[in-house]
Amino acid sequence: MINFWKLSYKAVKKQRDQYKAENAQLEEEMKRLKRESNITVFCALEEENIELKQENKALRLQANTYFDEWQNVKNLYTTLTDHIRLKAKNNPGVSRYIALVNFIDRLEGINK
């Protein structure tokens, strides 16, 4: 009977050692997969970051273009309104200049 228990103990111990080895191997595999997964995620995030930087640069250029165009329109508007006011001042008898100055004043009053 003692031999049976010795054999059973050895078999159980052998199986336990086999499970430990498999467990260690699986843990190493999990660590490797986690490292690879982190690298993959990092690369994907890096690519997305590069794309966002390029998109941001394009949007900034577009915003600068719109701002420059707005400045040009603003300058043209200022030049035109100054010219109309000067004409109204130098020609007080011409009603169309006075009407335009009144219209400009109303527009600017609404926008201010």
Secondary structure, DSSP 8 states (H G I E B T S, - for coil): -HHHHHHHHHHHHHHHHHHHHHHHHHHHHHHHHHHHHHHHHHHHHHHHHHHHHHHHHHHHHHHHHHHHHHHHHHHHHHHHHHHHHHHHHH-TT-HHHHHHHHHHHHHHHHH-
